[in-house]
């Protein structure tokens, strides 16, 4: 509880310890006069407007609660500020131009660092950063963060200098408050990243492996120009009202999960690639999503499009596992429903649209739709199963090649091919039902296999053509006669 009041400089030639307050009159300073000299401060020691100048090998050691509150205070030189286990250093104002090692609790509430020194926070310590009064910049030549980082973002917070390597990161803030950093080595399921309301803007441009869970919550945003490789069973979650800040984001979905449940209606754009058996979940009726990567997607685990406003897939897609498609999906590139495993693209409560693309259904693959299934200049080759269960289906300028399996329109009243479409039945079953109308308008239908179709084949225009080896057409009641088209 003692107090030292000084009116001149204090030069320390040996180890010293202050367990009370120290004050200065004027603008004097503490000088470490030799190498390997320690100054221990504790119990409310305040750097209150003076300079502590250190030489190489010297240390300032905090053993309890220490603070720096005055803009005129400074710690400079070539020594080390060491925050010991069990102690707390609170930095509210002033200048620190010295290497820092934290083993206790380090509270940073103002600009700190000069770009020439390092910041270390070892395992078990706490690093707490906030910006209550204005923007805060941390400027260190290198960061070695082996512990939890807690950030409260009221005004923008920036990390400049070397990249950040942290165990886990928790950011709470307000809308439009941005935390900017170059974050690397986002690894370990026990080292999550959580961002609530604020924006986490990562300056990283290199591809980055991620095996930590990342949660963007509240009205938070996540922005970056890098590609994030989701691995190790991790989960990237965009929830509540969070978004990607209006910018595209790049993910490689490895063996992890990408979950979008946010209720924002603004467009979310993802450059998506799939190097592993990852899961993809979309589940909010407000979501507008564009997938527009340069690679071919391959879902080797079930993907679930449970709820959305619209999903546009503007890249090639090999379906090698089930897709539960419960909301509108527009397919803009080649879609290959493969036979590697039994799989299907199922549309039950949302529309399925293929526009200017191509679809291939092979082996045990299937496409099933009980809602809108629109094909516009989208070629379909089928040797698996195509099942249409919505009321009226009209496919425009679509070439259909039926090479096997089932093409089933028995659950609908009308199936129209128009606008120059070409339906070639080469193998398999073309399944209708009594009362089903198959309308051919300004298009062509050919059958190179002997088969039968139950329903009404209606040619609606003189420009339509029919050609067949042997085709048995069974009309609906009450006529019930058989037509043979040759």
VENNORPE-V763835 format. One record per residue. N is the residue number from 1. RES is the residue in one letter. D_CENTER is the distance of its C-alpha to the mean C-alpha in Angstrom with 2 decimals. Layout:
n=N res=RES d_center=D_CENTER
n=N res=RES d_center=D_CENTER
This chain:
n=1 res=X d_center=53.20
n=2 res=X d_center=55.15
n=3 res=X d_center=54.66
n=4 res=X d_center=55.42
n=5 res=X d_center=56.22
n=6 res=X d_center=56.69
n=7 res=X d_center=58.35
n=8 res=X d_center=57.95
n=9 res=X d_center=55.63
n=10 res=X d_center=54.93
n=11 res=X d_center=54.93
n=12 res=X d_center=53.78
n=13 res=X d_center=55.53
n=14 res=X d_center=54.48
n=15 res=X d_center=51.94
n=16 res=X d_center=51.91
n=17 res=X d_center=50.46
n=18 res=X d_center=50.27
n=19 res=X d_center=49.86
n=20 res=X d_center=50.52
n=21 res=X d_center=49.91
n=22 res=X d_center=50.82
n=23 res=X d_center=51.70
n=24 res=X d_center=52.91
n=25 res=X d_center=55.40
n=26 res=X d_center=54.49
n=27 res=X d_center=51.90
n=28 res=X d_center=52.77
n=29 res=X d_center=50.56
n=30 res=X d_center=50.24
n=31 res=X d_center=50.85
n=32 res=X d_center=50.28
n=33 res=X d_center=53.36
n=34 res=X d_center=52.70
n=35 res=X d_center=50.06
n=36 res=X d_center=48.65
n=37 res=X d_center=49.48
n=38 res=X d_center=47.43
n=39 res=X d_center=47.32
n=40 res=X d_center=46.28
n=41 res=X d_center=45.43
n=42 res=X d_center=44.81
n=43 res=X d_center=45.65
n=44 res=X d_center=44.62
n=45 res=X d_center=45.20
n=46 res=X d_center=44.14
n=47 res=X d_center=43.66
n=48 res=X d_center=45.25
n=49 res=X d_center=45.84
n=50 res=X d_center=47.22
n=51 res=X d_center=46.24
n=52 res=X d_center=45.82
n=53 res=X d_center=46.34
n=54 res=X d_center=45.61
n=55 res=X d_center=46.75
n=56 res=X d_center=45.19
n=57 res=X d_center=45.19
n=58 res=X d_center=45.59
n=59 res=X d_center=43.30
n=60 res=X d_center=42.73
n=61 res=X d_center=42.06
n=62 res=X d_center=40.88
n=63 res=X d_center=42.16
n=64 res=X d_center=41.47
n=65 res=X d_center=40.24
n=66 res=X d_center=40.32
n=67 res=X d_center=39.19
n=68 res=X d_center=39.28
n=69 res=X d_center=39.87
n=70 res=X d_center=41.91
n=71 res=X d_center=40.73
n=72 res=X d_center=43.78
n=73 res=X d_center=42.97
n=74 res=X d_center=41.75
n=75 res=X d_center=41.23
n=76 res=X d_center=41.76
n=77 res=X d_center=42.94
n=78 res=X d_center=42.12
n=79 res=X d_center=42.04
n=80 res=X d_center=39.35
n=81 res=X d_center=38.19
n=82 res=X d_center=37.62
n=83 res=X d_center=36.32
n=84 res=X d_center=37.80
n=85 res=X d_center=36.69
n=86 res=X d_center=37.47
n=87 res=X d_center=37.79
n=88 res=X d_center=35.80
n=89 res=X d_center=35.66
n=90 res=X d_center=34.69
n=91 res=X d_center=34.30
n=92 res=X d_center=34.92
n=93 res=X d_center=36.72
n=94 res=X d_center=38.51
n=95 res=X d_center=37.74
n=96 res=X d_center=36.65
n=97 res=X d_center=37.10
n=98 res=X d_center=37.27
n=99 res=X d_center=35.27
n=100 res=X d_center=33.77
n=101 res=X d_center=33.29
n=102 res=X d_center=32.04
n=103 res=X d_center=32.97
n=104 res=X d_center=33.35
n=105 res=X d_center=31.55
n=106 res=X d_center=30.78
n=107 res=X d_center=30.17
n=108 res=X d_center=29.28
n=109 res=X d_center=29.89
n=110 res=X d_center=30.82
n=111 res=X d_center=30.54
n=112 res=X d_center=31.27
n=113 res=X d_center=31.94
n=114 res=X d_center=33.60
n=115 res=X d_center=31.42
n=116 res=X d_center=34.10
n=117 res=X d_center=33.55
n=118 res=X d_center=31.03
n=119 res=X d_center=29.22
n=120 res=X d_center=29.05
n=121 res=X d_center=28.01
n=122 res=X d_center=28.99
n=123 res=X d_center=27.92
n=124 res=X d_center=29.02
n=125 res=X d_center=29.17
n=126 res=X d_center=27.33
n=127 res=X d_center=25.90
n=128 res=X d_center=25.67
n=129 res=X d_center=24.89
n=130 res=X d_center=25.52
n=131 res=X d_center=26.60
n=132 res=X d_center=29.15
n=133 res=X d_center=31.45
n=134 res=X d_center=29.54
n=135 res=X d_center=26.86
n=136 res=X d_center=26.73
n=137 res=X d_center=26.33
n=138 res=X d_center=26.36
n=139 res=X d_center=28.00
n=140 res=X d_center=28.65
n=141 res=X d_center=29.31
n=142 res=X d_center=27.26
n=143 res=X d_center=25.20
n=144 res=X d_center=25.58
n=145 res=X d_center=23.69
n=146 res=X d_center=24.28
n=147 res=X d_center=23.77
n=148 res=X d_center=21.90
n=149 res=X d_center=21.08
n=150 res=X d_center=21.38
n=151 res=X d_center=20.79
n=152 res=X d_center=22.23
n=153 res=X d_center=21.37
n=154 res=X d_center=24.19
n=155 res=X d_center=24.52
n=156 res=X d_center=22.24
n=157 res=X d_center=21.94
n=158 res=X d_center=21.66
n=159 res=X d_center=21.92
n=160 res=X d_center=23.89
n=161 res=X d_center=25.56
n=162 res=X d_center=24.19
n=163 res=X d_center=20.65
n=164 res=X d_center=19.63
n=165 res=X d_center=19.58
n=166 res=X d_center=19.14
n=167 res=X d_center=19.32
n=168 res=X d_center=17.31
n=169 res=X d_center=16.35
n=170 res=X d_center=16.91
n=171 res=X d_center=16.73
n=172 res=X d_center=18.62
n=173 res=X d_center=19.74
n=174 res=X d_center=20.67
n=175 res=X d_center=19.26
n=176 res=X d_center=19.25
n=177 res=X d_center=19.61
n=178 res=X d_center=17.57
n=179 res=X d_center=17.16
n=180 res=X d_center=17.11
n=181 res=X d_center=17.14
n=182 res=X d_center=16.85
n=183 res=X d_center=15.09
n=184 res=X d_center=15.87
n=185 res=X d_center=16.37
n=186 res=X d_center=13.53
n=187 res=X d_center=15.45
n=188 res=X d_center=16.98
n=189 res=X d_center=16.18
n=190 res=X d_center=18.67
n=191 res=X d_center=16.90
n=192 res=X d_center=14.04
n=193 res=X d_center=12.30
n=194 res=X d_center=12.73
n=195 res=X d_center=12.63
n=196 res=X d_center=14.88
n=197 res=X d_center=16.01
n=198 res=X d_center=15.86
n=199 res=X d_center=13.56
n=200 res=X d_center=12.20
n=201 res=X d_center=12.83
n=202 res=X d_center=12.64
n=203 res=X d_center=15.48
n=204 res=X d_center=14.77
n=205 res=X d_center=15.37
n=206 res=X d_center=15.94
n=207 res=X d_center=13.70
n=208 res=X d_center=12.56
n=209 res=X d_center=12.68
n=210 res=X d_center=10.72
n=211 res=X d_center=12.74
n=212 res=X d_center=12.32
n=213 res=X d_center=10.67
n=214 res=X d_center=8.33
n=215 res=X d_center=9.12
n=216 res=X d_center=8.94
n=217 res=X d_center=12.26
n=218 res=X d_center=15.18
n=219 res=X d_center=14.90
n=220 res=X d_center=12.54
n=221 res=X d_center=10.37
n=222 res=X d_center=7.89
n=223 res=X d_center=9.28
n=224 res=X d_center=10.06
n=225 res=X d_center=11.96
n=226 res=X d_center=11.26
n=227 res=X d_center=9.74
n=228 res=X d_center=7.97
n=229 res=X d_center=9.89
n=230 res=X d_center=8.87
n=231 res=X d_center=12.48
n=232 res=X d_center=15.14
n=233 res=X d_center=14.17
n=234 res=X d_center=11.33
n=235 res=X d_center=8.96
n=236 res=X d_center=5.46
n=237 res=X d_center=6.70
n=238 res=X d_center=6.83
n=239 res=X d_center=10.62
n=240 res=X d_center=13.99
n=241 res=X d_center=14.00
n=242 res=X d_center=10.90
n=243 res=X d_center=9.15
n=244 res=X d_center=7.95
n=245 res=X d_center=11.64
n=246 res=X d_center=12.94
n=247 res=X d_center=11.71
n=248 res=X d_center=9.98
n=249 res=X d_center=6.91
n=250 res=X d_center=7.42
n=251 res=X d_center=6.29
n=252 res=X d_center=9.35
n=253 res=X d_center=9.39
n=254 res=X d_center=12.39
n=255 res=X d_center=14.01
n=256 res=X d_center=11.18
n=257 res=X d_center=9.34
n=258 res=X d_center=6.25
n=259 res=X d_center=7.71
n=260 res=X d_center=8.02
n=261 res=X d_center=11.34
n=262 res=X d_center=11.56
n=263 res=X d_center=14.96
n=264 res=X d_center=14.49
n=265 res=X d_center=16.26
n=266 res=X d_center=15.33
n=267 res=X d_center=13.72
n=268 res=X d_center=9.98
n=269 res=X d_center=9.97
n=270 res=X d_center=7.86
n=271 res=X d_center=9.90
n=272 res=X d_center=9.41
n=273 res=X d_center=11.82
n=274 res=X d_center=13.08
n=275 res=X d_center=15.22
n=276 res=X d_center=15.68
n=277 res=X d_center=16.14
n=278 res=X d_center=12.73
n=279 res=X d_center=12.28
n=280 res=X d_center=10.38
n=281 res=X d_center=11.31
n=282 res=X d_center=11.67
n=283 res=X d_center=14.22
n=284 res=X d_center=15.40
n=285 res=X d_center=18.21
n=286 res=X d_center=17.08
n=287 res=X d_center=13.86
n=288 res=X d_center=14.45
n=289 res=X d_center=12.00
n=290 res=X d_center=12.83
n=291 res=X d_center=11.95
n=292 res=X d_center=14.03
n=293 res=X d_center=13.67
n=294 res=X d_center=17.02
n=295 res=X d_center=17.06
n=296 res=X d_center=18.17
n=297 res=X d_center=15.83
n=298 res=X d_center=17.34
n=299 res=X d_center=16.51
n=300 res=X d_center=18.75
n=301 res=X d_center=17.79
n=302 res=X d_center=17.98
n=303 res=X d_center=15.24
n=304 res=X d_center=15.76
n=305 res=X d_center=15.59
n=306 res=X d_center=17.49
n=307 res=X d_center=17.52
n=308 res=X d_center=16.53
n=309 res=X d_center=18.52
n=310 res=X d_center=17.72
n=311 res=X d_center=15.56
n=312 res=X d_center=16.68
n=313 res=X d_center=16.26
n=314 res=X d_center=17.62
n=315 res=X d_center=17.63
n=316 res=X d_center=19.84
n=317 res=X d_center=19.05
n=318 res=X d_center=21.04
n=319 res=X d_center=21.05
n=320 res=X d_center=22.26
n=321 res=X d_center=21.38
n=322 res=X d_center=21.55
n=323 res=X d_center=19.39
n=324 res=X d_center=20.24
n=325 res=X d_center=20.01
n=326 res=X d_center=21.16
n=327 res=X d_center=20.21
n=328 res=X d_center=20.91
n=329 res=X d_center=19.47
n=330 res=X d_center=20.83
n=331 res=X d_center=21.13
n=332 res=X d_center=21.84
n=333 res=X d_center=22.30
n=334 res=X d_center=23.96
n=335 res=X d_center=23.08
n=336 res=X d_center=24.81
n=337 res=X d_center=25.35
n=338 res=X d_center=26.63
n=339 res=X d_center=29.16
n=340 res=X d_center=27.59
n=341 res=X d_center=27.17
n=342 res=X d_center=28.16
n=343 res=X d_center=25.41
n=344 res=X d_center=25.19
n=345 res=X d_center=23.32
n=346 res=X d_center=24.57
n=347 res=X d_center=24.66
n=348 res=X d_center=26.43
n=349 res=X d_center=25.62
n=350 res=X d_center=23.82
n=351 res=X d_center=24.94
n=352 res=X d_center=24.31
n=353 res=X d_center=24.98
n=354 res=X d_center=25.54
n=355 res=X d_center=26.42
n=356 res=X d_center=27.87
n=357 res=X d_center=26.36
n=358 res=X d_center=27.72
n=359 res=X d_center=27.36
n=360 res=X d_center=28.89
n=361 res=X d_center=29.68
n=362 res=X d_center=31.40
n=363 res=X d_center=32.94
n=364 res=X d_center=31.64
n=365 res=X d_center=28.75
n=366 res=X d_center=29.03
n=367 res=X d_center=27.86
n=368 res=X d_center=28.90
n=369 res=X d_center=28.76
n=370 res=X d_center=30.65
n=371 res=X d_center=29.39
n=372 res=X d_center=29.30
n=373 res=X d_center=29.03
n=374 res=X d_center=29.55
n=375 res=X d_center=30.32
n=376 res=X d_center=31.08
n=377 res=X d_center=32.12
n=378 res=X d_center=29.98
n=379 res=X d_center=31.95
n=380 res=X d_center=31.87
n=381 res=X d_center=33.35
n=382 res=X d_center=33.90
n=383 res=X d_center=35.43
n=384 res=X d_center=33.47
n=385 res=X d_center=33.40
n=386 res=X d_center=32.69
n=387 res=X d_center=33.38
n=388 res=X d_center=33.71
n=389 res=X d_center=34.38
n=390 res=X d_center=33.96
n=391 res=X d_center=37.20
n=392 res=X d_center=37.49
n=393 res=X d_center=35.59
n=394 res=X d_center=36.31
n=395 res=X d_center=34.97
n=396 res=X d_center=35.74
n=397 res=X d_center=36.52
n=398 res=X d_center=34.98
n=399 res=X d_center=36.55
n=400 res=X d_center=36.52
n=401 res=X d_center=37.71
n=402 res=X d_center=38.45
n=403 res=X d_center=39.23
n=404 res=X d_center=39.25
n=405 res=X d_center=37.96
n=406 res=X d_center=38.04
n=407 res=X d_center=37.47
n=408 res=X d_center=38.04
n=409 res=X d_center=38.80
n=410 res=X d_center=41.16
n=411 res=X d_center=39.08
n=412 res=X d_center=39.27
n=413 res=X d_center=42.25
n=414 res=X d_center=41.58
n=415 res=X d_center=39.76
n=416 res=X d_center=40.27
n=417 res=X d_center=39.76
n=418 res=X d_center=40.55
n=419 res=X d_center=40.45
n=420 res=X d_center=41.42
n=421 res=X d_center=39.54
n=422 res=X d_center=40.94
n=423 res=X d_center=40.91
n=424 res=X d_center=42.24
n=425 res=X d_center=43.05
n=426 res=X d_center=43.73
n=427 res=X d_center=43.33
n=428 res=X d_center=42.14
n=429 res=X d_center=42.69
n=430 res=X d_center=42.42
n=431 res=X d_center=42.56
n=432 res=X d_center=43.80
n=433 res=X d_center=45.88
n=434 res=X d_center=49.01
n=435 res=X d_center=48.20
n=436 res=X d_center=45.19
n=437 res=X d_center=45.57
n=438 res=X d_center=44.28
n=439 res=X d_center=44.78
n=440 res=X d_center=45.07
n=441 res=X d_center=45.26
n=442 res=X d_center=45.66
n=443 res=X d_center=44.12
n=444 res=X d_center=45.37
n=445 res=X d_center=45.49
n=446 res=X d_center=46.86
n=447 res=X d_center=47.42
n=448 res=X d_center=48.48
n=449 res=X d_center=48.73
n=450 res=X d_center=51.29
n=451 res=X d_center=49.61
n=452 res=X d_center=49.85
n=453 res=X d_center=47.89
n=454 res=X d_center=48.65
n=455 res=X d_center=48.42
n=456 res=X d_center=49.46
n=457 res=X d_center=48.93
n=458 res=X d_center=49.46
n=459 res=X d_center=49.95
n=460 res=X d_center=49.34
n=461 res=X d_center=50.39
n=462 res=X d_center=52.95
n=463 res=X d_center=50.34
n=464 res=X d_center=48.80
n=465 res=X d_center=49.93
n=466 res=X d_center=50.38
n=467 res=X d_center=51.23
n=468 res=X d_center=51.66
n=469 res=X d_center=53.62
n=470 res=X d_center=54.23
n=471 res=X d_center=52.20
n=472 res=X d_center=53.42
n=473 res=X d_center=52.31
n=474 res=X d_center=53.10
n=475 res=X d_center=53.49
n=476 res=X d_center=52.89
n=477 res=X d_center=55.73
n=478 res=X d_center=58.47
n=479 res=X d_center=59.32
n=480 res=X d_center=57.72
n=481 res=X d_center=59.08
n=482 res=X d_center=57.57
n=483 res=X d_center=56.92
n=484 res=X d_center=56.91
n=485 res=X d_center=55.32
n=486 res=X d_center=56.49
